[in-house]
């Protein structure tokens, strides 16, 4: 699976919102939406759903999950118990844009 998830600066065009504080002339800034983080969370849930379908169809007996630490945490929260029971290892690494050969070498060492 692949995801097209450009940086937040390329996804959002609005400036951060402002709120008027109750009882005064002060205004507070509202934090901007991190569109890239939302995309990562959505992608982690999509992967978890796909892994569940594969596990339920007995397409794998054991699973090693390699993902950036934050994404790994999101996935772990979304994984069904049927998948979790088959996870034999987790590798919290960011290997985006690495060739398959390089990934294999990194995981073997």
Buried (B, 14 or more C-beta within 10 A) or exposed (E): EEEEBEEBEEBBEEEEEEEEEEEEEEEEEEEEBBBBEEBBBEBBBBBBBEBBEBBEEEEEEEBEBBBBEBBBBBBBEBBBEEBBEBBEEBBEBEBEEEEEEEBEEEEEE
